[in-house]
Amino acid sequence: MIRNLLLASAIAGMALPAAADPVRDATRAAMPALMDIYRDLHASPELSLQEVKTAAKLAAEARKAGFEVTEKVGGTGVVAVLRNGPGPVLLIRADMDGLPVIEQTGLPFASKVRAATPDGLETGVMHACGHDTHMAAWIGTLRNLAAMKDKWRGTLVMIAQPAEEVGKGAAAMLADGLYTRFPKPQFAIAFHDAANIPAGTIGIKSGYALANVDSVDVVVKGVGGHGAYPHTTKDPIVLASKIVMALQTLVSREVDPQQPSVVTVGSFHGGSKHNVIGDEAVLQLTVRSYTPEVRKQLLDGIARIARGEAIAAGIPDDRMPVVTVKDEFTPSTFNTEPFSGRVSALFTQRFGKDRVVATPAVMGGEDFSRYWLADQSIQSLIFWVGGVPRDKWDAAQAGKGQLPSLHSPFWAPDADAVIATATEALTAAALDVLKK
């Protein structure tokens, strides 16, 4: 009996092999190939609405995995559909465009691409927002799910979206029949790499997660003249300066302090010479909010303040400021319940509570929101996957370094951790939504 007890004790103390995990095992096996794809995408970025070669690469990968593929949706967008019997329809999105940024990461596969912007400016191009990791994980996910058709039922709609950086891609794909030409989703999911979370950590925020983004131009008109005789003029630079200062009261004194909002004057152009008072100055603003009500309050306030300051300055009616809200508006992103909580619990169970965190909402923008706004019966979620390399994260926490942000020429995420985590997470979420 003692011998049997000792034997049982020895067996209990033995290290047992970890249980097989098909999703994790498939993702790990795919990582060398996915990293090759990532490096190629990183080295060859394309600007918004110019993603022709990038789209062709993603379309080819989807066809190879057995998807029905349609190209040139909303410009350069790709829609890949895999039908696997009756069940829910799930949409998974990745964005494709790079930014007009000259890369300074020092990576051996750094982008050397140059291209012309729509304004004709020649610039370097870089995946400074990590869309290359998004695309690599998208490919990893569709490969996983195509190979696991025995584990799910329903329809998978994988979309590669153009022009996220200029807020036009999602709207263009929807306008081109995304929900009428292809299966309409009941669920939509995406992820974004994060420059403020350790690599491999997942962040989820229920409710409002990203902001409305408006770009506003204010053309301030005056009456020009000689700088030595200002009394004969109506100085537009002085008037524009008063408008800039008055705009600060919109957030500080008009919007409810519990409602996040931002009004930033990012550009101020006026005048041409030391001793000349010009007849015009131009302000360029970025305006951020979450709710439609606060957005309207801010935009109406900008127009009111500009006109009010001009009246106070004695500007004639035919020279009132012209306020233009640009058409590249990006609506705020709302993560729905119960889907957000369901996926958060799923990820916590899979990755552990130390790798899944509740993140605050941010004032950045993301046009993924449009897929939910087009039909608010859809359950929708975009989550973050941290990309900050652990050594750099630890140094920053110790006050020994500063982390580059998204859109920085120095942003080089730990791509291996981002792609592996996101591929596993997206695959697991899809299998949960589409489970038999």
RODO-2510 file (C-alpha; in nm, 4 decimals, decimal comma):
residues 436
     n   res          X          Y          Z
     1     m     0,0000     0,0000     0,0000
     2     i     0,2837     0,2418     0,0881
     3     r     0,4537     0,1515    -0,2385
     4     n     0,1335     0,2298    -0,4287
     5     l     0,0990     0,5628    -0,2515
     6     l     0,4585     0,6551    -0,3359
     7     l     0,4018     0,5587    -0,6981
     8     a     0,0835     0,7673    -0,7152
     9     s     0,2647     1,0593    -0,5535
    10     a     0,5487     1,0344    -0,8035
    11     i     0,3075     1,0283    -1,0955
    12     a     0,1187     1,3292    -0,9580
    13     g     0,4443     1,5218    -0,9294
    14     m     0,5516     1,4512    -1,2842
    15     a     0,5291     1,7392    -1,5340
    16     l     0,2522     1,6457    -1,7729
    17     p     0,2674     1,7644    -2,1322
    18     a     0,0541     2,0684    -2,2132
    19     a    -0,2809     1,9889    -2,3691
    20     a    -0,2891     2,0223    -2,7456
    21     d    -0,4363     2,3493    -2,8693
    22     p    -0,5165     2,3318    -3,2413
    23     v    -0,5450     2,7093    -3,2827
    24     r    -0,2202     2,7890    -3,1061
    25     d    -0,0352     2,5004    -3,2686
    26     a    -0,1516     2,5992    -3,6183
    27     t    -0,0556     2,9611    -3,5579
    28     r     0,2902     2,8737    -3,4286
    29     a     0,3521     2,6473    -3,7266
    30     a     0,2487     2,9266    -3,9649
    31     m     0,4617     3,2006    -3,8087
    32     p     0,7791     3,1629    -4,0193
    33     a     0,5780     3,2029    -4,3400
    34     l     0,3690     3,4852    -4,1932
    35     m     0,6824     3,6740    -4,0911
    36     d     0,8123     3,6449    -4,4480
    37     i     0,4845     3,7939    -4,5682
    38     y     0,5070     4,0680    -4,3058
    39     r     0,8596     4,1673    -4,4082
    40     d     0,7555     4,1846    -4,7732
    41     l     0,4521     4,3992    -4,6911
    42     h     0,6588     4,6228    -4,4654
    43     a     0,9206     4,6818    -4,7340
    44     s     0,6637     4,7633    -5,0039
    45     p     0,3917     4,9903    -4,8609
    46     e     0,1449     5,1839    -5,0742
    47     l    -0,0387     5,5058    -4,9943
    48     s    -0,4147     5,5307    -4,9423
    49     l    -0,6165     5,4543    -5,2575
    50     q    -0,2975     5,3302    -5,4270
    51     e    -0,2893     4,9794    -5,2706
    52     v    -0,2917     4,7918    -5,6032
    53     k     0,0022     4,5546    -5,5486
    54     t    -0,0833     4,5039    -5,1824
    55     a    -0,4424     4,4113    -5,2655
    56     a    -0,3248     4,1657    -5,5310
    57     k    -0,1037     3,9888    -5,2761
    58     l    -0,3870     3,9509    -5,0267
    59     a    -0,6329     3,8393    -5,2940
    60     a    -0,3883     3,5705    -5,4087
    61     e    -0,3479     3,4411    -5,0533
    62     a    -0,7254     3,4189    -5,0063
    63     r    -0,7737     3,2349    -5,3368
    64     k    -0,4995     2,9919    -5,2428
    65     a    -0,6871     2,9150    -4,9195
    66     g    -1,0083     2,8370    -5,1089
    67     f    -1,2041     3,1611    -5,0706
    68     e    -1,4244     3,3189    -5,3391
    69     v    -1,2405     3,6458    -5,4041
    70     t    -1,3644     3,9732    -5,5504
    71     e    -1,1171     4,2537    -5,6119
    72     k    -1,1547     4,6281    -5,6715
    73     v    -1,4396     4,6701    -5,4230
    74     g    -1,4508     5,0361    -5,3250
    75     g    -1,1379     5,1028    -5,5270
    76     t    -0,8675     4,8573    -5,4277
    77     g    -1,0623     4,6627    -5,1641
    78     v    -1,0692     4,2831    -5,1516
    79     v    -1,3634     4,0697    -5,0365
    80     a    -1,2958     3,7003    -4,9728
    81     v    -1,5919     3,4750    -4,8868
    82     l    -1,5829     3,1211    -4,7502
    83     r    -1,9218     2,9502    -4,7152
    84     n    -1,9370     2,6526    -4,4824
    85     g    -2,3004     2,5606    -4,4381
    86     p    -2,5795     2,7361    -4,2458
    87     g    -2,4834     2,9614    -3,9589
    88     p    -2,3852     3,3184    -3,8699
    89     v    -2,1987     3,5527    -4,1018
    90     l    -1,8759     3,6954    -3,9595
    91     l    -1,6772     3,9821    -4,1144
    92     i    -1,3058     4,0179    -4,0351
    93     r    -1,1272     4,3295    -4,1597
    94     a    -0,7668     4,4303    -4,2181
    95     d    -0,6568     4,7690    -4,3540
    96     m    -0,3877     4,7947    -4,6217
    97     d    -0,2591     5,1502    -4,6621
    98     g     0,0724     5,2983    -4,5549
    99     l     0,1538     5,6562    -4,4585
   100     p     0,3552     5,9381    -4,6198
   101     v     0,6364     5,8922    -4,3663
   102     i     1,0093     5,8417    -4,4295
   103     e     1,1049     5,5330    -4,2295
   104     q     1,3799     5,5668    -3,9683
   105     t     1,3508     5,2356    -3,7818
   106     g     1,6819     5,0926    -3,9038
   107     l     1,5171     4,7576    -3,9785
   108     p     1,7009     4,5509    -4,2417
   109     f     1,3759     4,5352    -4,4419
   110     a     1,2849     4,9022    -4,3906
   111     s     1,0797     5,0673    -4,6615
   112     k     1,2665     5,2659    -4,9241
   113     v     0,9506     5,3276    -5,1259
   114     r     0,8747     5,6763    -5,2521
   115     a     0,5445     5,7866    -5,4001
   116     a     0,3422     6,0953    -5,4820
   117     t     0,0573     6,2103    -5,2592
   118     p    -0,2728     6,3266    -5,4154
   119     d    -0,1345     6,6812    -5,3848
   120     g     0,1647     6,5853    -5,5991
   121     l     0,4166     6,5859    -5,3130
   122     e     0,6851     6,3177    -5,3412
   123     t     0,7393     6,1444    -5,0099
   124     g     0,8702     5,8335    -4,8464
   125     v     0,6078     5,5704    -4,7639
   126     m     0,6021     5,3572    -4,4497
   127     h     0,3707     5,1243    -4,2609
   128     a     0,4036     5,3540    -3,9619
   129     c     0,0650     5,2478    -3,8245
   130     g     0,1288     4,8740    -3,8342
   131     h    -0,1148     4,7823    -4,1100
   132     d     0,1461     4,5323    -4,2308
   133     t     0,0948     4,3350    -3,9072
   134     h    -0,2824     4,3585    -3,9578
   135     m    -0,2558     4,2075    -4,3057
   136     a    -0,0180     3,9305    -4,2008
   137     a    -0,2532     3,8292    -3,9169
   138     w    -0,5481     3,8463    -4,1602
   139     i    -0,3706     3,5981    -4,3849
   140     g    -0,2822     3,3767    -4,0893
   141     t    -0,6448     3,3805    -3,9737
   142     l    -0,7950     3,2928    -4,3102
   143     r    -0,5431     3,0099    -4,3525
   144     n    -0,6283     2,8736    -4,0079
   145     l    -1,0025     2,8899    -4,0625
   146     a    -0,9856     2,7384    -4,4104
   147     a    -0,7961     2,4429    -4,2632
   148     m    -1,0442     2,4084    -3,9729
   149     k    -1,3723     2,3945    -4,1652
   150     d    -1,4730     2,0844    -3,9692
   151     k    -1,4819     2,2973    -3,6513
   152     w    -1,7251     2,5705    -3,7591
   153     r    -2,0408     2,6433    -3,9564
   154     g    -2,1507     2,9649    -4,1247
   155     t    -2,0009     3,2179    -4,3618
   156     l    -1,6722     3,3984    -4,3265
   157     v    -1,6272     3,7329    -4,5039
   158     m    -1,2652     3,8511    -4,4941
   159     i    -1,2149     4,2039    -4,6242
   160     a    -0,8924     4,3885    -4,7014
   161     q    -0,9792     4,7559    -4,6853
   162     p    -0,8076     5,0494    -4,8542
   163     a    -0,7687     5,4081    -4,7366
   164     e    -0,8222     5,3745    -4,3618
   165     e    -0,5676     5,6479    -4,2979
   166     v    -0,7754     5,9050    -4,4867
   167     g    -1,1090     5,7792    -4,3539
   168     k    -1,2474     5,6835    -4,6949
   169     g    -1,1987     5,3092    -4,7400
   170     a    -1,4837     5,1641    -4,5337
   171     a    -1,7343     5,4109    -4,6795
   172     a    -1,6157     5,3298    -5,0313
   173     m    -1,6537     4,9538    -4,9808
   174     l    -2,0011     4,9955    -4,8328
   175     a    -2,1031     5,2258    -5,1172
   176     d    -1,9799     4,9631    -5,3634
   177     g    -2,2239     4,7057    -5,2269
   178     l    -2,0355     4,5336    -4,9444
   179     y    -2,3639     4,4501    -4,7698
   180     t    -2,5675     4,3821    -5,0862
   181     r    -2,3265     4,2045    -5,3216
   182     f    -2,1813     3,9852    -5,0466
   183     p    -2,3213     3,8086    -4,7368
   184     k    -2,4222     4,0660    -4,4780
   185     p    -2,2560     4,0067    -4,1400
   186     q    -2,4154     3,9642    -3,8006
   187     f    -2,0711     4,0062    -3,6422
   188     a    -1,7713     4,2253    -3,7379
   189     i    -1,4269     4,2154    -3,5811
   190     a    -1,0857     4,3724    -3,6360
   191     f    -0,7731     4,4525    -3,4387
   192     h    -0,5146     4,7298    -3,4313
   193     d    -0,1593     4,7132    -3,3086
   194     a    -0,0869     4,9442    -3,0139
   195     a     0,2176     5,1543    -2,9326
   196     n     0,1262     5,1933    -2,5650
   197     i     0,0814     4,8281    -2,4596
   198     p     0,3493     4,5599    -2,4129
   199     a     0,3909     4,3236    -2,7063
   200     g     0,1420     4,0373    -2,7063
   201     t    -0,0999     4,1989    -2,4613
   202     i    -0,4617     4,2406    -2,5759
   203     g    -0,6616     4,5511    -2,4889
   204     i    -1,0403     4,5731    -2,5088
   205     k    -1,2735     4,8682    -2,4442
   206     s    -1,6490     4,8220    -2,4434
   207     g    -1,8601     5,1114    -2,5713
   208     y    -1,6934     5,4116    -2,7319
   209     a    -1,3341     5,3134    -2,8093
   210     l    -1,2160     5,5675    -3,0694
   211     a    -1,3314     5,9167    -3,1553
   212     n    -1,5161     6,1106    -3,4205
   213     v    -1,2504     6,2836    -3,6296
   214     d    -1,3320     6,6038    -3,8195
   215     s    -1,0962     6,8247    -4,0152
   216     v    -1,2074     7,1878    -4,0325
   217     d    -1,0685     7,4750    -4,2404
   218     v    -1,1349     7,8345    -4,1339
   219     v    -1,0532     8,1026    -4,3903
   220     v    -1,0323     8,4328    -4,2041
   221     k    -1,0767     8,7361    -4,4297
   222     g    -0,9591     9,0868    -4,3585
   223     v    -0,8617     9,4059    -4,5392
   224     g    -0,4925     9,4226    -4,6276
   225     g    -0,2549     9,7132    -4,6322
   226     h     0,0815     9,8538    -4,5207
   227     g     0,2228     9,7201    -4,1943
   228     a     0,3114    10,0780    -4,0902
   229     y    -0,0515    10,1899    -4,1175
   230     p    -0,2544     9,9175    -3,9448
   231     h    -0,5401    10,1589    -3,8788
   232     t    -0,6232    10,1473    -4,2493
   233     t    -0,6631     9,7676    -4,2459
   234     k    -0,8589     9,4893    -4,0861
   235     d    -0,5769     9,2578    -3,9842
   236     p    -0,6751     8,8916    -4,0487
   237     i    -0,3827     8,7592    -3,8447
   238     v    -0,4945     8,9406    -3,5323
   239     l    -0,8515     8,8274    -3,5951
   240     a    -0,7434     8,4662    -3,6554
   241     s    -0,5377     8,4778    -3,3338
   242     k    -0,8458     8,5886    -3,1392
   243     i    -1,0426     8,3032    -3,2967
   244     v    -0,7735     8,0535    -3,1923
   245     m    -0,7901     8,1712    -2,8321
   246     a    -1,1699     8,1814    -2,8233
   247     l    -1,1902     7,8276    -2,9572
   248     q    -1,0222     7,7056    -2,6387
   249     t    -1,3390     7,7861    -2,4459
   250     l    -1,5419     7,5329    -2,6423
   251     v    -1,3866     7,2428    -2,4542
   252     s    -1,3129     7,4228    -2,1280
   253     r    -1,6412     7,6109    -2,0843
   254     e    -1,9122     7,4773    -2,3164
   255     v    -1,8856     7,0983    -2,3406
   256     d    -1,9827     6,8908    -2,0368
   257     p    -1,6504     6,8043    -1,8637
   258     q    -1,7576     6,4401    -1,8550
   259     q    -1,7826     6,4309    -2,2353
   260     p    -1,4365     6,3944    -2,3966
   261     s    -1,3635     6,6480    -2,6695
   262     v    -1,0648     6,8076    -2,8427
   263     v    -1,0303     7,1154    -3,0632
   264     t    -0,6734     7,1583    -3,1865
   265     v    -0,5534     7,4246    -3,4279
   266     g    -0,2801     7,2371    -3,6082
   267     s    -0,1966     7,4939    -3,8756
   268     f    -0,2015     7,8758    -3,8975
   269     h    -0,0999     8,0401    -4,2265
   270     g    -0,1149     8,4110    -4,2989
   271     g     0,0837     8,6914    -4,4486
   272     s     0,3748     8,7065    -4,6906
   273     k     0,6134     8,9850    -4,5776
   274     h     0,7277     9,1711    -4,2683
   275     n     0,5640     9,5030    -4,3544
   276     v     0,2518     9,3842    -4,5331
   277     i    -0,0804     9,3128    -4,3662
   278     g    -0,2446     9,0550    -4,5869
   279     d    -0,6123     9,0121    -4,6527
   280     e    -0,6453     8,6468    -4,5474
   281     a    -0,5327     8,3895    -4,2909
   282     v    -0,6139     8,0182    -4,2854
   283     l    -0,6582     7,7923    -3,9830
   284     q    -0,6692     7,4119    -3,9998
   285     l    -0,8292     7,2277    -3,7085
   286     t    -0,8712     6,8701    -3,5944
   287     v    -1,1853     6,8163    -3,3876
   288     r    -1,2449     6,5027    -3,1771
   289     s    -1,5515     6,3793    -2,9908
   290     y    -1,7456     6,0596    -2,9225
   291     t    -2,1175     6,1302    -2,9384
   292     p    -2,3071     6,2884    -3,2312
   293     e    -2,4400     6,5534    -2,9930
   294     v    -2,0961     6,6708    -2,8798
   295     r    -1,9669     6,6605    -3,2378
   296     k    -2,2473     6,8939    -3,3478
   297     q    -2,1886     7,1203    -3,0480
   298     l    -1,8210     7,1605    -3,1372
   299     l    -1,8718     7,2168    -3,5099
   300     d    -2,1537     7,4658    -3,4518
   301     g    -1,9406     7,6401    -3,1893
   302     i    -1,6455     7,6795    -3,4255
   303     a    -1,8656     7,8489    -3,6865
   304     r    -2,0291     8,0719    -3,4228
   305     i    -1,7007     8,1822    -3,2651
   306     a    -1,5391     8,2579    -3,6015
   307     r    -1,8322     8,4733    -3,7082
   308     g    -1,8695     8,6372    -3,3676
   309     e    -1,5036     8,7424    -3,3482
   310     a    -1,5228     8,8782    -3,7027
   311     i    -1,8269     9,0878    -3,6146
   312     a    -1,6477     9,2187    -3,3046
   313     a    -1,3508     9,3149    -3,5244
   314     g    -1,5733     9,5134    -3,7585
   315     i    -1,5402     9,2822    -4,0573
   316     p    -1,8094     9,3585    -4,3173
   317     d    -2,0747     9,0957    -4,3885
   318     d    -1,9272     9,0070    -4,7264
   319     r    -1,5905     8,9270    -4,5607
   320     m    -1,7122     8,6878    -4,2890
   321     p    -1,4905     8,3821    -4,2172
   322     v    -1,5597     8,0734    -4,4254
   323     v    -1,5751     7,7552    -4,2144
   324     t    -1,5522     7,4273    -4,4069
   325     v    -1,5897     7,0834    -4,2477
   326     k    -1,3834     6,8536    -4,4721
   327     d    -1,5387     6,5405    -4,6143
   328     e    -1,2841     6,2949    -4,4649
   329     f    -1,4917     6,2665    -4,1464
   330     t    -1,4300     5,9464    -3,9498
   331     p    -1,7129     5,8493    -3,7124
   332     s    -1,6442     5,7292    -3,3610
   333     t    -1,5971     5,3571    -3,3041
   334     f    -1,8393     5,1810    -3,0722
   335     n    -1,7714     4,8292    -2,9414
   336     t    -2,1044     4,6601    -2,8807
   337     e    -2,2222     4,4434    -2,5958
   338     p    -2,2611     4,1572    -2,5350
   339     f    -2,0032     4,0813    -2,8041
   340     s    -1,7204     4,2809    -2,6431
   341     g    -1,7658     4,1074    -2,3084
   342     r    -1,7994     3,7681    -2,4711
   343     v    -1,4731     3,8068    -2,6656
   344     s    -1,2933     3,9556    -2,3661
   345     a    -1,3882     3,6514    -2,1551
   346     l    -1,2813     3,4195    -2,4365
   347     f    -0,9420     3,5901    -2,4675
   348     t    -0,8895     3,5938    -2,0909
   349     q    -0,9533     3,2206    -2,0757
   350     r    -0,7168     3,1571    -2,3666
   351     f    -0,4303     3,3976    -2,2943
   352     g    -0,4622     3,4504    -1,9189
   353     k    -0,5755     3,7558    -1,7256
   354     d    -0,2278     3,9118    -1,7333
   355     r    -0,2406     3,9374    -2,1126
   356     v    -0,5933     4,0800    -2,1498
   357     v    -0,6491     4,4289    -2,0126
   358     a    -0,9274     4,6850    -2,0129
   359     t    -0,8005     4,9850    -2,2090
   360     p    -0,9351     5,3396    -2,1963
   361     a    -1,0999     5,4995    -2,4968
   362     v    -0,8672     5,7116    -2,7115
   363     m    -0,9156     6,0237    -2,9219
   364     g    -0,7672     5,8651    -3,2329
   365     g    -0,9969     5,7666    -3,5167
   366     e    -1,0720     5,4437    -3,7076
   367     d    -1,3174     5,4006    -3,9940
   368     f    -1,3937     5,0410    -3,8908
   369     s    -1,6846     5,2107    -3,7122
   370     r    -1,8696     5,2497    -4,0420
   371     y    -1,9430     4,8779    -4,0712
   372     w    -2,1493     4,8954    -3,7532
   373     l    -2,3035     5,2341    -3,8290
   374     a    -2,4307     5,1004    -4,1632
   375     d    -2,6425     4,8491    -3,9674
   376     q    -2,6513     4,8767    -3,5904
   377     s    -2,7971     4,5286    -3,5518
   378     i    -2,4411     4,4030    -3,6156
   379     q    -2,2319     4,3040    -3,3136
   380     s    -1,8971     4,4788    -3,3597
   381     l    -1,5571     4,4875    -3,1903
   382     i    -1,2127     4,6270    -3,2619
   383     f    -0,9452     4,5332    -3,0085
   384     w    -0,5820     4,6283    -2,9556
   385     v    -0,2751     4,4060    -2,9648
   386     g     0,0282     4,5554    -2,7965
   387     g     0,3397     4,5910    -3,0060
   388     v     0,5967     4,7531    -2,7745
   389     p     0,9030     4,5257    -2,7442
   390     r     0,9436     4,4109    -2,3851
   391     d     1,2915     4,5614    -2,3358
   392     k     1,1736     4,9012    -2,4590
   393     w     0,8590     4,8780    -2,2481
   394     d     1,0593     4,8013    -1,9330
   395     a     1,3026     5,0852    -2,0073
   396     a     1,0187     5,3335    -2,0586
   397     q     0,8504     5,2244    -1,7346
   398     a     1,1797     5,2860    -1,5560
   399     g     1,2010     5,6346    -1,7064
   400     k     1,4946     5,5419    -1,9271
   401     g     1,3392     5,5897    -2,2666
   402     q     1,0447     5,7301    -2,4563
   403     l     0,8211     5,5151    -2,6723
   404     p     0,7441     5,6176    -3,0309
   405     s     0,3772     5,6506    -3,1144
   406     l     0,1834     5,5127    -3,4048
   407     h     0,2613     5,7170    -3,7193
   408     s     0,6154     5,7773    -3,5946
   409     p     0,9015     5,7082    -3,8391
   410     f     1,0589     5,5110    -3,5520
   411     w     0,7614     5,2811    -3,4824
   412     a     0,8844     4,9214    -3,5149
   413     p     0,6506     4,6852    -3,3291
   414     d     0,7511     4,3419    -3,2092
   415     a     0,5856     4,2035    -3,5202
   416     d     0,6283     3,8398    -3,4240
   417     a     0,4317     3,8927    -3,1007
   418     v     0,1653     4,1092    -3,2664
   419     i     0,1008     3,8720    -3,5576
   420     a     0,1058     3,5537    -3,3469
   421     t    -0,1262     3,7003    -3,0822
   422     a    -0,3666     3,8582    -3,3315
   423     t    -0,3833     3,5495    -3,5540
   424     e    -0,4590     3,3240    -3,2604
   425     a    -0,7093     3,5725    -3,1160
   426     l    -0,8962     3,6301    -3,4429
   427     t    -0,9070     3,2579    -3,5167
   428     a    -1,0376     3,1765    -3,1687
   429     a    -1,2990     3,4523    -3,1864
   430     a    -1,4155     3,3299    -3,5265
   431     l    -1,4437     2,9706    -3,4063
   432     d    -1,6493     3,0911    -3,1090
   433     v    -1,8868     3,2972    -3,3246
   434     l    -1,9193     3,0236    -3,5876
   435     k    -1,9147     2,7212    -3,3581
   436     k    -2,1334     2,4282    -3,4524
***
